[in-house]
Amino acid sequence: MARTATRQRVVVSTIGAWFFGFLIFFPILWMVLASFKTELEAFAIPPSFLFFHWTAENYATVQERSDYVLHAMNSIIIAGGSTLIALLIAIPAAWSMAFSPTKRAKDILLWMLSTKMMPPVGVLVPIYLIYKSFGLLDSRIGLVFILCLGNLPIVIWMLFTYFKEIPRDILEAARMDGATIGRELIYVLTPMAIPGLASTMLLNLILAWNEAFWTLNLSTSNAAPLTTFIASYSSPEGLFWAKLSAASTLAIAPILVLGWFSQKQLVRGLTFGAVK
């Protein structure tokens, strides 16, 4: 009887998981399908799901109208650069708060997290004026800097929780063997926290890749990433759904492939230290 109940739970849980997974993935599937439709078919009511005239014309139009390679390279440099700099800052910061905390360590962590609660539009004008004064508008360095600062609180918090799960005895043993703080970070702490570092890096990379507010307001052409590339297909004349879907599919394809192949590492890192 117990085995029957357990099997029923497994079946129900599996069906429920596939159902909700399909609901989450359905907008992406619909976007990909719409990218192969004509503009008339993309607006058709009732919509056609699979039985329509498939065409790659939208992708050809997007390639002719926009420099996809330039936007993709900008996204790779901006997302990758901001992630690496954030990790270089966050690893020693999280180490100090996890293993050498002060009385104000928790207050500092809460303050850093509270900065994420403020809407970015609240500081858009001063940031824009500062960037204009220093010549950082429409530059990769400027976008790397602002995205690094924007995601840094999340990176520090995630690494702090991972580092807290590492036994202090191991670090103390390394110190007794004469390890300096730098060697402790590089040769002891970092290898033990690789799952947490990997998941933090992937999550920060995804957040930076998908960032639209700062990239749309601080870049125009030279440093414009794929988010600006997508927004260029929204015009006063209206939305061209088929071309917009093709541009969006090209924009999310790299990060979607990366997330698919690294999902095990991401899940492992996000659950690091959750199961005792």
Residue frames as qw, qx, qy, qz and C-alpha x, y, z in Angstrom:
[[0.000, 0.885, 0.465, 0.000, 0.00, 0.00, 0.00],
 [0.310, -0.801, 0.103, 0.501, 2.82, 2.34, 0.91],
 [0.426, -0.143, 0.591, 0.670, 4.64, 1.57, -2.33],
 [0.234, 0.625, 0.659, 0.347, 1.48, 2.33, -4.34],
 [0.123, -0.945, -0.243, 0.182, 1.05, 5.68, -2.57],
 [0.411, -0.601, 0.330, 0.601, 4.72, 6.50, -3.17],
 [0.395, 0.157, 0.672, 0.607, 4.46, 5.67, -6.88],
 [0.112, 0.814, 0.546, 0.165, 1.34, 7.79, -7.20],
 [0.253, -0.885, -0.016, 0.389, 3.15, 10.71, -5.58],
 [0.441, -0.326, 0.518, 0.657, 6.07, 10.30, -7.95],
 [0.309, 0.446, 0.693, 0.475, 3.76, 10.21, -10.98],
 [0.029, -0.917, -0.397, 0.009, 1.77, 13.24, -9.81],
 [0.361, -0.769, 0.156, 0.504, 4.95, 15.16, -8.96],
 [0.451, -0.086, 0.600, 0.655, 6.48, 14.32, -12.33],
 [0.213, 0.655, 0.625, 0.368, 3.38, 15.38, -14.25],
 [0.172, -0.939, -0.236, 0.181, 3.15, 18.60, -12.21],
 [0.439, -0.576, 0.315, 0.614, 6.83, 19.38, -12.78],
 [0.378, 0.168, 0.651, 0.637, 6.53, 18.84, -16.55],
 [0.081, 0.809, 0.559, 0.163, 3.35, 20.95, -16.64],
 [0.224, -0.927, -0.053, 0.296, 4.85, 23.93, -14.83],
 [0.491, -0.354, 0.476, 0.638, 8.09, 23.53, -16.77],
 [0.341, 0.437, 0.650, 0.520, 6.14, 23.71, -20.02],
 [0.036, -0.927, -0.373, 0.016, 4.27, 26.81, -18.80],
 [0.360, -0.775, 0.184, 0.485, 7.58, 28.53, -18.05],
 [0.421, -0.196, 0.623, 0.629, 9.16, 27.47, -21.35],
 [0.422, 0.631, 0.645, 0.092, 6.07, 28.17, -23.51],
 [0.140, 0.940, 0.032, -0.309, 6.77, 31.92, -24.08],
 [0.231, -0.588, 0.625, 0.459, 10.24, 31.05, -25.38],
 [0.438, 0.181, 0.840, 0.265, 8.79, 28.35, -27.63],
 [0.331, 0.811, 0.471, -0.101, 6.15, 30.76, -28.94],
 [0.019, -0.871, 0.239, 0.429, 8.81, 33.41, -29.62],
 [0.325, -0.317, 0.775, 0.440, 10.92, 30.92, -31.61],
 [0.406, 0.452, 0.779, 0.153, 7.89, 29.83, -33.63],
 [0.207, 0.907, 0.259, -0.260, 6.85, 33.44, -34.29],
 [0.185, -0.689, 0.444, 0.542, 10.33, 34.18, -35.64],
 [0.273, -0.035, 0.844, 0.461, 9.64, 31.75, -38.52],
 [0.293, 0.689, 0.659, -0.079, 6.28, 33.35, -39.42],
 [0.227, 0.478, 0.270, 0.804, 5.47, 36.25, -41.69],
 [0.050, -0.053, 0.338, -0.938, 4.28, 39.48, -40.05],
 [0.599, -0.159, -0.261, -0.740, 0.68, 38.71, -41.05],
 [0.756, -0.163, -0.632, -0.047, 0.82, 35.21, -39.58],
 [0.356, 0.021, -0.606, 0.711, 2.42, 36.55, -36.39],
 [0.257, -0.015, 0.241, -0.936, -0.63, 38.81, -35.88],
 [0.484, -0.157, -0.680, -0.528, -3.20, 36.25, -37.04],
 [0.364, -0.060, 0.668, -0.645, -6.13, 35.44, -34.73],
 [0.823, -0.531, 0.203, 0.005, -6.61, 32.63, -33.92],
 [0.008, -0.754, 0.632, 0.179, -2.86, 32.01, -34.00],
 [0.921, 0.237, -0.297, -0.082, -1.36, 29.03, -35.76],
 [0.688, -0.632, 0.355, 0.038, 0.94, 26.85, -33.66],
 [0.555, -0.311, 0.665, 0.392, 2.82, 24.58, -36.05],
 [0.519, 0.442, 0.661, 0.316, 0.86, 24.59, -39.29],
 [0.173, 0.922, 0.044, -0.344, 1.94, 27.77, -41.05],
 [0.722, 0.638, -0.083, 0.256, 4.29, 28.81, -43.83],
 [0.701, -0.560, 0.090, 0.432, 7.77, 28.51, -42.30],
 [0.517, 0.775, -0.020, 0.362, 10.25, 31.12, -43.48],
 [0.680, -0.350, -0.117, 0.633, 13.71, 32.33, -42.46],
 [0.290, 0.714, 0.214, 0.600, 13.14, 35.74, -44.03],
 [0.392, -0.907, -0.064, -0.140, 13.02, 37.48, -40.64],
 [0.762, -0.465, 0.185, 0.411, 16.50, 36.25, -39.73],
 [0.592, 0.316, 0.301, 0.677, 17.87, 37.45, -43.06],
 [0.001, 0.863, 0.215, 0.456, 16.24, 40.86, -42.53],
 [0.594, -0.800, 0.022, 0.088, 17.66, 41.12, -39.02],
 [0.762, -0.196, 0.247, 0.566, 21.15, 40.28, -40.26],
 [0.417, 0.531, 0.308, 0.670, 20.91, 42.88, -43.04],
 [0.176, -0.883, -0.193, -0.389, 19.51, 45.61, -40.81],
 [0.505, -0.816, 0.248, -0.135, 21.70, 45.12, -37.74],
 [0.424, 0.543, -0.697, 0.201, 25.25, 44.05, -36.94],
 [0.873, -0.412, -0.157, -0.208, 24.45, 41.04, -34.78],
 [0.819, 0.077, -0.332, 0.462, 28.10, 40.06, -34.30],
 [0.168, 0.471, -0.272, 0.822, 28.99, 43.51, -32.91],
 [0.581, -0.512, 0.063, -0.630, 26.09, 43.46, -30.44],
 [0.949, -0.207, -0.236, -0.006, 26.89, 39.87, -29.42],
 [0.649, 0.230, -0.361, 0.629, 30.56, 40.74, -28.82],
 [0.129, -0.528, 0.221, -0.810, 29.51, 43.74, -26.75],
 [0.797, -0.432, -0.063, -0.418, 27.25, 41.52, -24.64],
 [0.913, -0.033, -0.310, 0.262, 30.01, 38.94, -24.14],
 [0.434, 0.347, -0.332, 0.762, 32.58, 41.58, -23.14],
 [0.309, -0.517, 0.146, -0.785, 30.21, 43.53, -20.89],
 [0.866, -0.370, -0.097, -0.321, 28.64, 40.52, -19.15],
 [0.892, 0.029, -0.300, 0.336, 31.92, 38.62, -18.87],
 [0.338, 0.440, -0.310, 0.772, 33.93, 41.64, -17.74],
 [0.437, -0.546, 0.143, -0.700, 31.43, 42.72, -15.09],
 [0.933, -0.280, -0.171, -0.144, 31.21, 39.15, -13.77],
 [0.783, 0.150, -0.338, 0.500, 34.99, 38.70, -13.46],
 [0.109, 0.479, -0.292, 0.821, 35.49, 42.07, -11.74],
 [0.653, -0.498, 0.006, -0.570, 32.58, 41.38, -9.38],
 [0.948, -0.178, -0.251, 0.081, 34.10, 38.03, -8.41],
 [0.582, 0.303, -0.349, 0.669, 37.53, 39.56, -7.83],
 [0.169, -0.477, 0.254, -0.824, 35.96, 42.07, -5.43],
 [0.768, -0.372, -0.085, -0.514, 33.41, 39.73, -3.85],
 [0.854, -0.009, -0.490, 0.174, 35.71, 36.79, -2.97],
 [0.391, 0.144, -0.523, 0.744, 37.91, 38.70, -0.49],
 [0.350, -0.331, 0.123, -0.868, 34.91, 40.69, 0.77],
 [0.848, -0.251, -0.270, -0.381, 32.87, 37.54, 1.45],
 [0.735, 0.058, -0.556, 0.384, 35.94, 35.87, 3.02],
 [0.130, 0.267, -0.435, 0.850, 36.44, 38.73, 5.47],
 [0.550, -0.279, 0.075, -0.784, 32.77, 38.75, 6.49],
 [0.898, -0.116, -0.357, -0.231, 32.56, 34.97, 6.83],
 [0.846, -0.070, -0.383, 0.364, 35.84, 34.24, 8.64],
 [0.394, -0.077, -0.314, 0.860, 36.91, 37.59, 10.13],
 [0.117, -0.754, -0.508, -0.399, 33.61, 39.33, 10.89],
 [0.119, 0.149, -0.351, 0.917, 33.38, 42.60, 12.79],
 [0.156, 0.395, 0.675, -0.603, 30.47, 43.95, 14.82],
 [0.389, 0.552, 0.011, -0.737, 29.18, 45.75, 11.73],
 [0.102, -0.148, 0.872, 0.455, 29.52, 42.83, 9.28],
 [0.181, 0.489, 0.853, -0.008, 25.82, 41.92, 9.32],
 [0.143, 0.792, 0.253, -0.537, 24.82, 45.58, 9.08],
 [0.015, 0.532, -0.529, -0.661, 27.07, 46.02, 6.04],
 [0.131, 0.107, 0.934, 0.314, 25.58, 42.92, 4.38],
 [0.166, 0.677, 0.686, -0.210, 22.04, 44.19, 4.98],
 [0.079, 0.758, -0.042, -0.646, 23.00, 47.65, 3.70],
 [0.052, -0.305, 0.733, 0.605, 24.45, 46.17, 0.51],
 [0.122, 0.349, 0.915, 0.164, 21.32, 44.10, -0.05],
 [0.125, 0.734, 0.476, -0.469, 19.10, 47.13, 0.61],
 [0.016, 0.514, -0.352, -0.782, 20.71, 48.94, -2.34],
 [0.037, 0.098, 0.879, 0.465, 19.01, 46.39, -4.64],
 [0.078, 0.618, 0.746, -0.233, 15.61, 47.55, -3.36],
 [0.079, 0.669, 0.018, -0.739, 16.05, 51.02, -4.84],
 [0.704, 0.611, 0.360, 0.029, 14.70, 51.36, -8.39],
 [0.625, -0.021, 0.268, 0.732, 17.51, 52.13, -10.86],
 [0.193, 0.733, 0.365, 0.541, 15.54, 55.01, -12.35],
 [0.416, -0.884, -0.182, 0.110, 16.04, 56.85, -9.05],
 [0.479, -0.642, 0.306, 0.515, 19.76, 57.30, -9.77],
 [0.688, 0.474, 0.417, 0.358, 19.59, 57.46, -13.56],
 [0.201, 0.960, 0.050, 0.186, 20.04, 61.24, -13.84],
 [0.347, -0.843, 0.400, 0.096, 23.15, 61.54, -11.61],
 [0.748, -0.133, 0.575, 0.304, 24.72, 58.42, -13.15],
 [0.599, 0.661, 0.355, 0.280, 24.03, 59.76, -16.64],
 [0.056, 0.987, -0.110, 0.099, 25.58, 63.16, -15.81],
 [0.560, -0.635, 0.501, 0.181, 28.64, 61.52, -14.22],
 [0.754, 0.148, 0.553, 0.323, 29.11, 59.29, -17.26],
 [0.440, 0.845, 0.211, 0.219, 28.72, 62.26, -19.58],
 [0.183, -0.947, 0.264, 0.027, 31.33, 64.24, -17.65],
 [0.525, -0.512, 0.650, 0.198, 33.88, 61.40, -17.76],
 [0.428, 0.490, -0.564, -0.508, 33.15, 60.39, -21.35],
 [0.244, -0.119, 0.957, -0.102, 31.81, 56.96, -20.40],
 [0.673, 0.393, 0.285, -0.558, 28.55, 57.14, -22.34],
 [0.858, 0.473, -0.083, -0.182, 28.25, 54.45, -25.01],
 [0.230, 0.634, -0.729, 0.121, 31.44, 52.74, -23.81],
 [0.801, -0.087, -0.591, -0.027, 32.06, 49.14, -22.81],
 [0.363, 0.115, -0.621, 0.685, 34.05, 50.20, -19.75],
 [0.325, -0.202, 0.211, -0.900, 31.15, 52.30, -18.49],
 [0.806, -0.145, -0.277, -0.503, 28.65, 49.46, -18.87],
 [0.703, 0.040, -0.657, 0.269, 31.02, 46.95, -17.27],
 [0.130, 0.179, -0.527, 0.820, 31.44, 49.27, -14.30],
 [0.504, -0.175, 0.123, -0.837, 27.72, 49.95, -13.72],
 [0.855, -0.075, -0.403, -0.318, 26.68, 46.29, -14.15],
 [0.561, 0.122, -0.681, 0.454, 29.46, 45.19, -11.81],
 [0.082, -0.155, 0.471, -0.864, 28.27, 47.60, -9.12],
 [0.655, -0.129, -0.115, -0.736, 24.64, 46.65, -9.67],
 [0.893, -0.060, -0.413, -0.171, 25.19, 42.91, -9.22],
 [0.318, 0.434, -0.679, 0.499, 27.97, 43.09, -6.61],
 [0.485, -0.330, 0.478, -0.654, 25.64, 42.88, -3.54],
 [0.940, 0.043, -0.015, -0.337, 24.10, 39.63, -4.84],
 [0.732, 0.405, -0.509, 0.201, 27.52, 38.15, -5.61],
 [0.041, 0.457, -0.652, 0.604, 28.86, 38.98, -2.13],
 [0.689, -0.215, 0.337, -0.604, 25.76, 37.59, -0.43],
 [0.950, 0.164, -0.189, -0.186, 25.89, 34.33, -2.37],
 [0.604, 0.413, -0.576, 0.365, 29.61, 33.81, -1.74],
 [0.238, -0.461, 0.540, -0.664, 29.15, 34.72, 1.93],
 [0.855, -0.141, 0.196, -0.459, 26.55, 31.96, 2.37],
 [0.901, 0.285, -0.322, 0.055, 28.82, 29.43, 0.58],
 [0.353, 0.515, -0.585, 0.518, 31.90, 30.38, 2.61],
 [0.505, -0.453, 0.400, -0.616, 29.98, 30.10, 5.88],
 [0.969, -0.045, 0.004, -0.245, 29.49, 26.37, 5.17],
 [0.699, 0.436, -0.484, 0.295, 33.24, 25.73, 4.93],
 [0.767, -0.550, -0.254, 0.212, 34.71, 24.50, 8.24],
 [0.067, -0.957, 0.257, -0.112, 36.99, 27.02, 9.95],
 [0.778, -0.458, 0.400, 0.160, 39.31, 24.21, 11.06],
 [0.804, 0.364, 0.275, 0.382, 40.56, 23.72, 7.52],
 [0.270, 0.872, -0.042, 0.407, 41.55, 27.37, 7.19],
 [0.484, -0.811, 0.307, -0.117, 43.11, 27.39, 10.65],
 [0.888, -0.149, 0.346, 0.262, 45.17, 24.32, 9.71],
 [0.633, 0.611, 0.140, 0.453, 46.39, 26.13, 6.60],
 [0.068, -0.930, 0.167, -0.319, 47.39, 29.13, 8.71],
 [0.731, -0.588, 0.344, 0.041, 49.29, 26.88, 11.14],
 [0.851, 0.144, 0.319, 0.392, 51.21, 25.52, 8.14],
 [0.357, -0.413, 0.182, 0.818, 52.28, 29.05, 7.33],
 [0.291, 0.544, 0.614, 0.492, 49.79, 29.96, 4.60],
 [0.031, -0.136, -0.080, 0.987, 49.31, 33.67, 4.04],
 [0.453, 0.473, 0.435, -0.617, 45.91, 35.22, 3.47],
 [0.464, 0.542, -0.400, -0.575, 46.51, 35.26, -0.28],
 [0.219, 0.224, -0.940, -0.135, 47.53, 31.59, -0.38],
 [0.252, 0.213, 0.825, -0.459, 44.61, 30.72, 1.86],
 [0.522, 0.521, 0.150, -0.659, 42.20, 32.37, -0.57],
 [0.488, 0.531, -0.529, -0.447, 43.75, 30.91, -3.73],
 [0.359, 0.285, -0.888, -0.041, 44.85, 27.41, -2.70],
 [0.011, 0.116, 0.901, -0.418, 42.46, 26.49, 0.14],
 [0.348, 0.413, 0.468, -0.699, 39.21, 28.46, 0.06],
 [0.456, 0.453, -0.311, -0.700, 38.65, 28.84, -3.69],
 [0.308, 0.153, -0.901, -0.266, 39.04, 25.12, -4.61],
 [0.035, 0.236, 0.897, -0.373, 36.60, 24.13, -1.84],
 [0.304, 0.563, 0.402, -0.655, 34.01, 26.66, -2.99],
 [0.066, -0.125, 0.681, 0.718, 34.16, 25.90, -6.73],
 [0.020, 0.517, 0.832, 0.199, 30.46, 24.82, -6.94],
 [0.083, -0.809, -0.410, 0.413, 29.39, 28.03, -5.22],
 [0.148, -0.538, 0.301, 0.773, 31.73, 30.15, -7.33],
 [0.125, 0.105, 0.796, 0.583, 30.48, 28.51, -10.53],
 [0.004, -0.677, -0.734, -0.057, 26.80, 29.06, -9.72],
 [0.138, -0.785, -0.179, 0.577, 27.48, 32.65, -8.61],
 [0.170, -0.347, 0.500, 0.775, 29.39, 33.35, -11.81],
 [0.081, 0.312, 0.829, 0.457, 26.65, 31.85, -13.99],
 [0.054, -0.773, -0.608, 0.172, 23.87, 33.71, -12.21],
 [0.149, -0.722, 0.029, 0.675, 25.74, 37.01, -12.41],
 [0.181, -0.131, 0.663, 0.714, 26.51, 36.38, -16.09],
 [0.049, 0.537, 0.800, 0.261, 22.81, 35.79, -16.81],
 [0.112, -0.827, -0.394, 0.385, 21.78, 38.93, -14.89],
 [0.175, -0.580, 0.277, 0.746, 24.35, 41.05, -16.72],
 [0.178, 0.093, 0.778, 0.596, 23.41, 39.54, -20.11],
 [0.025, -0.640, -0.744, -0.190, 19.71, 40.31, -19.56],
 [0.180, -0.585, -0.281, 0.739, 20.20, 43.80, -18.11],
 [0.319, 0.620, 0.534, 0.479, 18.19, 46.25, -20.21],
 [0.146, -0.944, -0.269, 0.125, 17.65, 49.42, -18.18],
 [0.369, -0.739, 0.264, 0.498, 21.27, 50.61, -17.98],
 [0.494, -0.014, 0.634, 0.595, 22.27, 49.35, -21.42],
 [0.255, 0.712, 0.572, 0.317, 19.37, 51.15, -23.10],
 [0.134, -0.975, -0.168, 0.057, 20.04, 54.43, -21.28],
 [0.397, -0.769, 0.350, 0.359, 23.84, 54.50, -21.32],
 [0.401, -0.188, 0.711, 0.546, 24.60, 53.13, -24.80],
 [0.535, 0.592, 0.037, -0.602, 23.49, 53.86, -28.35],
 [0.803, 0.533, -0.206, -0.167, 25.62, 52.15, -30.99],
 [0.351, 0.631, -0.672, 0.166, 29.31, 51.50, -30.27],
 [0.032, -0.241, 0.877, -0.415, 28.84, 49.63, -26.97],
 [0.707, -0.046, 0.048, -0.704, 25.22, 48.60, -27.49],
 [0.235, -0.159, 0.957, -0.058, 24.67, 44.96, -26.40],
 [0.090, -0.228, -0.891, -0.381, 21.95, 42.56, -27.52],
 [0.012, 0.611, 0.664, -0.431, 19.30, 44.17, -25.30],
 [0.135, 0.608, -0.086, -0.777, 19.62, 47.36, -27.38],
 [0.049, 0.130, -0.821, -0.554, 19.65, 45.18, -30.49],
 [0.004, 0.452, 0.892, -0.011, 16.21, 43.80, -29.49],
 [0.038, 0.687, 0.407, -0.601, 14.80, 47.22, -28.58],
 [0.003, -0.359, 0.409, 0.839, 15.68, 48.58, -32.02],
 [0.097, -0.213, -0.850, -0.473, 12.82, 46.53, -33.49],
 [0.064, -0.714, -0.644, 0.266, 10.25, 48.45, -31.47],
 [0.218, 0.106, 0.230, 0.943, 9.44, 51.60, -33.42],
 [0.288, 0.278, 0.282, -0.872, 6.75, 54.35, -33.41],
 [0.495, 0.144, -0.537, -0.668, 5.23, 52.67, -36.47],
 [0.896, -0.193, -0.012, -0.399, 4.42, 49.63, -34.31],
 [0.532, -0.452, 0.716, -0.008, 5.85, 46.33, -33.21],
 [0.660, 0.402, -0.546, -0.324, 7.07, 43.97, -35.90],
 [0.809, -0.385, 0.356, -0.266, 6.40, 40.77, -33.99],
 [0.967, 0.225, 0.012, 0.121, 8.06, 38.36, -36.39],
 [0.512, 0.630, -0.314, 0.492, 11.27, 40.37, -36.74],
 [0.349, -0.683, 0.400, -0.502, 11.24, 41.18, -33.01],
 [0.936, -0.231, 0.220, -0.151, 10.93, 37.45, -32.26],
 [0.861, 0.385, -0.133, 0.303, 13.82, 36.66, -34.61],
 [0.188, 0.713, -0.384, 0.557, 16.02, 39.30, -32.95],
 [0.612, -0.558, 0.358, -0.431, 15.04, 38.05, -29.48],
 [0.999, -0.008, 0.054, 0.005, 15.79, 34.43, -30.43],
 [0.677, 0.513, -0.262, 0.457, 19.25, 35.42, -31.66],
 [0.098, -0.722, 0.365, -0.579, 19.83, 37.43, -28.47],
 [0.713, -0.460, 0.376, -0.372, 18.90, 34.72, -25.98],
 [0.932, 0.242, -0.267, -0.042, 20.39, 31.79, -27.91],
 [0.460, 0.483, -0.612, 0.425, 23.95, 32.03, -26.47],
 [0.253, -0.375, 0.600, -0.660, 22.87, 32.37, -22.84],
 [0.873, -0.048, 0.079, -0.478, 20.19, 29.72, -23.28],
 [0.849, 0.295, -0.430, 0.086, 22.75, 27.22, -24.58],
 [0.219, 0.458, -0.640, 0.578, 25.13, 28.11, -21.75],
 [0.535, -0.290, 0.422, -0.672, 22.41, 27.66, -19.14],
 [0.932, 0.071, -0.147, -0.323, 21.35, 24.33, -20.64],
 [0.776, 0.299, -0.496, 0.248, 24.84, 22.80, -20.54],
 [0.225, 0.321, -0.601, 0.697, 25.68, 24.24, -17.11],
 [0.610, -0.494, -0.167, -0.597, 22.38, 23.50, -15.36],
 [0.851, -0.265, -0.423, 0.163, 23.88, 20.73, -13.20],
 [0.492, 0.084, -0.333, 0.800, 26.64, 23.00, -11.94],
 [0.195, -0.429, -0.020, -0.882, 24.11, 25.79, -11.36],
 [0.756, -0.461, -0.283, -0.368, 21.75, 23.60, -9.33],
 [0.806, -0.143, -0.411, 0.401, 24.63, 22.06, -7.41],
 [0.315, 0.210, -0.251, 0.891, 25.99, 25.47, -6.52],
 [0.371, -0.458, -0.090, -0.803, 22.62, 26.94, -5.56],
 [0.846, -0.428, -0.219, -0.231, 22.00, 24.01, -3.19],
 [0.582, 0.309, -0.548, 0.516, 25.58, 24.08, -1.84],
 [0.093, 0.133, -0.621, 0.766, 25.36, 23.78, 1.94],
 [0.579, -0.215, -0.059, -0.785, 21.57, 23.48, 1.94],
 [0.920, -0.155, -0.300, -0.197, 21.59, 19.75, 2.64],
 [0.299, -0.688, 0.609, -0.258, 23.39, 18.69, 5.80]]
